[in-house]
Amino acid sequence: MSTTHEPPRRGDAARERLLNAAIDVFGLFGFDGASTRKLADAAGVNLQAIPYYFGSKEGLYLATAEYLAGLIQAHVAPLRERLRERLSQAEGQAAPIGREEAQALLAEMLEAMAALFVSPRSERWARFLIREQMAPTEAFQRIYGGVMEPTLGVARRLVGILVAADPDADGVRLRTLALLGGVMVFRVAHAAVLRQLAWDAIGPEEAEHVRRLARTLVADLRPGGAP
């Protein structure tokens, strides 16, 4: 049996270019401001490629959301699923996950997310995501259901262990959101972060500061207190 990998077909490559370009164009101009001409030109494809592959601009927009969710999944899913498996193993056992292990697992997760948020590749993703946060469409549900909800679910279970509370309680949900927000700010408020910290950019040294912050935020989670 041959093990030679065939190169992607021309049509597949054109579709991929459209999706990749659409992240930038929709992120910069929004759905209404992103004309089909801008989208096609950015991808270097014929204008008719949009209806051919996606049916319409709206079809391309929804496909872009799913494509972006897949890109993020590639970075977060392996670790998230490993943590989910460990949590599942611990359910009903005589020796459940203790504070020290929960802290280590959550710190690993938050550090990985911090590294992603400060990486250059997340800048283009953030523009698309922030627009959907501000004015949610069907695309938001695809991203939320595909990436955000399962990731928050795992983080919430670990936070619940650390604060000794039901992971479904509003207080645990709030603390989980605040925890993730503590590292997300380095992407969504990137300009303010650079100005406040007098950084020219977030390079390896600055990224290490963010990772240390992630560990500190997890270490500070304890039972009681607000909310």
C-alpha positions as CSV (number, residue, x, y, z in Angstrom):
1,M,0.0,0.0,0.0
2,S,1.4,3.4,-0.9
3,T,2.1,5.8,1.9
4,T,2.5,8.8,-0.4
5,H,0.3,11.8,0.7
6,E,-1.5,13.5,-2.2
7,P,-1.3,17.3,-2.3
8,P,-4.5,19.1,-1.5
9,R,-6.8,19.5,-4.5
10,R,-7.0,23.0,-6.1
11,G,-10.6,23.4,-5.0
12,D,-9.8,22.4,-1.4
13,A,-6.9,24.9,-1.4
14,A,-9.2,27.7,-2.7
15,R,-11.8,27.0,0.0
16,E,-9.1,27.0,2.7
17,R,-7.7,30.3,1.4
18,L,-11.2,31.9,1.6
19,L,-11.8,30.7,5.1
20,N,-8.3,31.9,6.3
21,A,-8.8,35.3,4.6
22,A,-12.3,35.6,5.9
23,I,-11.1,35.6,9.6
24,D,-9.1,38.8,8.8
25,V,-11.7,40.5,6.6
26,F,-14.7,39.8,8.8
27,G,-12.6,40.7,11.9
28,L,-11.5,44.0,10.4
29,F,-14.8,45.1,8.7
30,G,-17.5,43.1,10.3
31,F,-20.1,41.2,8.4
32,D,-21.8,44.2,6.8
33,G,-18.5,45.9,5.9
34,A,-16.9,42.8,4.4
35,S,-17.9,42.9,0.8
36,T,-17.7,39.7,-1.3
37,R,-15.1,41.5,-3.4
38,K,-12.9,42.2,-0.4
39,L,-13.2,38.6,0.7
40,A,-12.4,37.2,-2.7
41,D,-9.5,39.6,-3.3
42,A,-8.0,38.9,0.1
43,A,-8.1,35.1,-0.6
44,G,-6.8,35.5,-4.2
45,V,-9.8,33.7,-5.6
46,N,-12.5,34.4,-8.2
47,L,-15.6,36.2,-6.8
48,Q,-17.8,33.2,-7.8
49,A,-15.8,31.0,-5.4
50,I,-17.9,32.3,-2.5
51,P,-21.3,31.1,-3.8
52,Y,-19.7,28.0,-5.2
53,Y,-18.2,26.8,-1.9
54,F,-20.5,28.4,0.7
55,G,-23.7,29.4,-1.0
56,S,-23.6,33.0,0.1
57,K,-21.6,35.5,2.2
58,E,-23.6,34.4,5.2
59,G,-22.7,30.8,4.5
60,L,-19.0,31.8,4.4
61,Y,-19.4,33.7,7.7
62,L,-20.8,30.7,9.5
63,A,-18.2,28.4,7.9
64,T,-15.5,30.9,9.1
65,A,-16.8,30.7,12.6
66,E,-16.6,26.9,12.5
67,Y,-13.1,27.0,10.9
68,L,-11.9,29.4,13.6
69,A,-13.4,27.1,16.3
70,G,-11.4,24.3,14.8
71,L,-8.1,26.3,14.8
72,I,-8.6,27.1,18.5
73,Q,-9.6,23.5,19.2
74,A,-6.3,22.3,17.8
75,H,-4.6,24.2,20.6
76,V,-6.9,23.6,23.5
77,A,-8.6,20.3,23.0
78,P,-5.8,17.9,23.7
79,L,-5.1,19.3,27.1
80,R,-8.7,19.9,27.9
81,E,-9.7,16.3,27.1
82,R,-6.8,15.0,29.2
83,L,-8.1,17.0,32.1
84,R,-11.7,15.9,31.5
85,E,-10.6,12.3,31.5
86,R,-8.8,12.7,34.8
87,L,-11.8,14.3,36.3
88,S,-14.0,11.5,35.0
89,Q,-11.6,8.9,36.5
90,A,-11.8,10.7,39.9
91,E,-15.6,10.6,40.1
92,G,-16.9,8.1,42.5
93,Q,-13.4,7.0,43.6
94,A,-12.3,6.8,47.2
95,A,-9.4,9.1,46.5
96,P,-10.8,12.0,44.4
97,I,-8.7,14.8,43.1
98,G,-7.2,16.8,46.0
99,R,-6.4,20.5,46.2
100,E,-2.8,20.1,45.2
101,E,-3.5,18.1,42.0
102,A,-6.5,20.3,41.1
103,Q,-4.3,23.4,41.4
104,A,-1.6,21.8,39.2
105,L,-4.1,20.8,36.6
106,L,-5.8,24.2,36.5
107,A,-2.5,26.1,36.4
108,E,-1.4,24.0,33.5
109,M,-4.7,24.8,31.7
110,L,-4.5,28.5,32.4
111,E,-0.8,28.7,31.4
112,A,-1.6,27.1,28.1
113,M,-4.4,29.6,27.5
114,A,-2.2,32.5,28.5
115,A,0.4,31.4,26.0
116,L,-2.2,31.2,23.3
117,F,-3.7,34.6,24.1
118,V,-0.3,36.4,24.0
119,S,0.8,34.7,20.8
120,P,0.7,36.7,17.5
121,R,-1.6,34.2,15.9
122,S,-4.4,34.9,18.4
123,E,-4.6,38.6,17.3
124,R,-6.4,37.9,14.1
125,W,-8.7,35.5,15.9
126,A,-9.6,38.0,18.6
127,R,-11.0,40.6,16.2
128,F,-13.5,38.1,14.9
129,L,-14.3,36.8,18.4
130,I,-14.7,40.2,19.9
131,R,-17.2,41.3,17.3
132,E,-19.3,38.2,18.0
133,Q,-19.1,38.9,21.8
134,M,-20.4,42.4,21.2
135,A,-23.1,41.5,18.7
136,P,-23.7,37.7,18.9
137,T,-25.0,35.9,15.8
138,E,-25.5,32.3,15.0
139,A,-21.7,32.2,14.5
140,F,-21.2,32.9,18.2
141,Q,-23.2,29.8,19.2
142,R,-21.0,27.7,17.0
143,I,-17.8,29.0,18.6
144,Y,-19.3,28.9,22.1
145,G,-20.6,25.4,21.8
146,G,-17.6,24.1,20.0
147,V,-14.8,25.6,22.1
148,M,-15.8,27.9,24.9
149,E,-18.5,25.9,26.7
150,P,-16.5,22.6,27.0
151,T,-13.3,24.5,28.1
152,L,-15.2,26.5,30.7
153,G,-16.9,23.3,31.9
154,V,-13.5,21.6,32.7
155,A,-12.1,24.8,34.3
156,R,-15.2,25.2,36.4
157,R,-15.0,21.7,37.8
158,L,-11.4,22.3,38.9
159,V,-12.3,25.7,40.4
160,G,-15.1,23.9,42.3
161,I,-12.5,21.6,43.9
162,L,-10.3,24.5,44.9
163,V,-13.0,26.6,46.4
164,A,-14.9,23.6,47.8
165,A,-18.2,24.4,46.1
166,D,-20.6,23.0,43.6
167,P,-19.1,23.6,40.1
168,D,-22.6,24.5,38.8
169,A,-23.1,27.3,41.5
170,D,-23.2,30.8,40.2
171,G,-20.3,31.7,42.5
172,V,-18.0,29.1,40.9
173,R,-19.1,30.2,37.4
174,L,-18.2,33.8,38.3
175,R,-14.8,32.9,39.7
176,T,-14.1,30.8,36.7
177,L,-14.9,33.6,34.3
178,A,-12.8,36.0,36.4
179,L,-9.9,33.6,36.4
180,L,-10.0,33.2,32.6
181,G,-10.5,37.0,32.2
182,G,-7.3,37.5,34.1
183,V,-5.3,36.2,31.2
184,M,-7.7,37.0,28.3
185,V,-7.1,40.7,29.1
186,F,-3.7,40.4,27.6
187,R,-5.3,39.9,24.2
188,V,-8.6,41.8,24.3
189,A,-7.0,44.8,26.0
190,H,-3.6,44.4,24.3
191,A,-3.0,48.1,23.7
192,A,-3.8,49.1,27.2
193,V,-1.6,46.3,28.6
194,L,1.4,47.5,26.6
195,R,0.8,51.1,27.7
196,Q,0.3,50.3,31.3
197,L,3.3,48.0,31.6
198,A,5.5,50.1,29.3
199,W,6.1,47.1,27.1
200,D,6.9,47.5,23.4
201,A,5.5,44.1,22.7
202,I,4.8,40.7,24.4
203,G,7.9,38.7,23.7
204,P,9.3,35.6,25.5
205,E,10.2,37.5,28.7
206,E,6.8,39.3,28.9
207,A,5.0,36.0,28.1
208,E,6.8,34.4,31.1
209,H,5.4,37.2,33.3
210,V,1.9,36.3,32.1
211,R,2.4,32.6,32.7
212,R,3.6,33.4,36.3
213,L,0.5,35.5,36.8
214,A,-1.7,32.6,35.6
215,R,-0.1,30.4,38.3
216,T,-0.6,33.0,40.9
217,L,-4.3,33.5,40.0
218,V,-4.8,29.7,40.4
219,A,-2.9,29.6,43.7
220,D,-5.1,32.4,45.1
221,L,-8.3,30.3,44.7
222,R,-9.5,29.2,48.1
223,P,-12.8,28.3,49.8
224,G,-15.0,31.2,51.0
225,G,-14.8,34.9,50.1
226,A,-16.6,36.6,47.3
227,P,-18.6,36.1,45.3
